[in-house]
Amino acid sequence: MTHTLTARLRAGWPFSAFFLSVFALLLLLNTWTPTWGDDWYRSLPPEDAGRMLAQIGDEYRNWTGRAGVLLATFVMLARWPLALVIFNLLNALAFCLLLAALFRIAAGRWPGARRTDLLSLLLAWMGVWFFTESFGEAVLWKTGAIAYLWVMLGALCFATPYLELLLDQEPTTDSRWRIWLWPLGSFWLGMALENVSAVLIIACAISLLYRGLRTLPRWYLANAAALLAGAAVLFAAPGNAVRFAMQDDHLPMTQRLGSLLLTIWQHTTQVAPIAVVLLLLLVLNLTTRQGAELKRSWLLALTGLLLALAMVGSTGINFATRTAFPAEILWIATALALAHPLWDRGWQAFWHLPLLGILIPVLGADVLTTLEQNHATQQQTARREELMRLYQQQGVHRIVLPSLQIPYLPQITDDFAKGRYFLRDIHGDTHGNGWRNGTYAVVHGFEFATRLPQTHVIYLPEISNMTIISSGADYLLLQRHESSGWGSQRVLYLLQAQAACQPQLTLHWLASDSGKLPLLARKEGRVSETLSYSGNVAVIRHDGLPSGEHCAWRLPVPDYAGQAELQNIQGTKLAVTLAD
């Protein structure tokens, strides 16, 4: 018995290590992703349960029938201790389960039977990571994750037993939890997403008719009935008609279908080139296997196509970003169903080691980029929270906050949804910024919030917490440590009266040991640079309003610098010793 247990542990540790690594990565990314956009509207104190239900009812009557998803979102985002921690843990777990469910529906069994299953799991991870146009929006954004990641996990679990009926496999027998618990989940799934519900109902009906209703265990019928009941709640919502009327593009269905087909083609060949991968895998598969064995992949590909085509009923919404996620997941399952048999027969170092040598560095490099972007978001969100604490101490009710500056992305934006990063920030001082900015402010205990065009802020009351390096009649040179990348750095802030502000500043960095200077600067003994005024620092008065009486320079200090010389300060050269 001990020998058997040891053998199982040895066989299972690579899979445990894989899922623990994915779980840790997703937990970190979820933790660093703040609440965005719709999250603020759905973040209420738990004692406001009546208000939660009222808002769900209002959306059901005026916007959408997705009552189950809305209820789950309100519950998970309720403002009570550890709520977001619990969500982050559950969401990381949901992603790991999605990879396992992708393997299950593509391979016909759960992973772990063979070492080569790790290759299929790696492909599943890379598929969801790279071949979903909006991973950040559908997986990391909290509202989006519940509506798309959680729903597609449920859809894969629901669809698998019905798909296997079409593949002439033996039906799963009845059990108490299948008869009672599965229908509860299916009812929730039925009122989750319109295209997912419609396609699952079609697939379920075909499967049941194909095998014959009388020959199947009871739980198949109970599960299908619960899905249908949930879909009835979804499609009966008065809000569907309201939203349809607001978004109606007044195009004939044939023209809309043609545009959608073109969009799907462009999406799968250019935006997220799944079609290219599927074609390559199909060719490889046909050279090694019989065409009759491809039935599973064809069924998955057709289901994905139906999920995409179902978007034709959603007027005014393109097949893009998170709305493409359900179809993308099924096409990734198709790719997995084609790829898995290529190496399922056993480990072949001649093929598999070079494949891993290509895939792992590509994935690793992009993971590091994604971590860097989300870490920057976390650092700058913490800076905003620091400012908001100061605003509260000063009794300010209408606040201004700096813009975010995310590596490798266009700067100063309200919305960004592409690939592994998602942002839905508060607006600047523009028309129509009330709903998003107002809900953000309420969640954080203020009346209203506005995003400044500047990426850095000096709030005058916080000067007392900074190190004063030098001061004069109309300037103040300050230093503080700020988060930067994976560590921190010293930063100088030169605060001047507006009348004394110069268009350029000449700066010399000196080191106590010239050997610490960059190689090309050692002969001169200093590093010199001339800066033009960028206006990227906003000076905020005690009352929370931007000051027109000051200008500010932000000067990051190199690691080696022990002294600085600034020219054009009151027309003279200012030499200062920097603090550690």
Secondary structure, 3 states (H helix, E strand, C coil): CHHHHHHHHHHHHHHHHHHHHHHHHHHHHHHHCCCCCHHHHCCCCHHHHHHHHHHHHHHHHHCCCCHHHHHHHHHHCCCCCCHHHHHHHHHHHHHHHHHHHHHHHHHCCCCCCCCCHHHHHHHHHHHHHHCCCCHHHHHHCHHHHHHHHHHHHHHHHHHHHHHHHHCCCCCCCCCHHHHHHHHHHHHHHHCCCHHHHHHHHHHHHHHHHHHCHHHCCHHHHHHHHHHHHHHHHHHCCHHHHHHHHHHCCCCCHHHHHHHHHHHHHHHHHHHCCHHHHHHHHHHHHHCCCCHHHHHHHHHHHHHHHHHHHHHHHCCCCCCCHHHHHHHHHHHHHHHHHHHHHHHCCCCCHHHHHHHHHHHHHHHHHHHHHHHHHHHHHHHHHHHHHHHHHHHHHCCCCEEEECCCCCCCCCCCCCEEEECCEEEECCCCCCCCCHHHHHHHHHHCCCCEEEECCCCEEEEHHHHHHCEEEEECCCEEEEEEEEEECCEEEEEEEEEEEHHHCCCEEEEEEECCCHHHCCHHHCCCCCEEEEEECCCCEEEECCCCCECCCEEEEEEECCCCCCEEEEEEECCEEEEEECCC
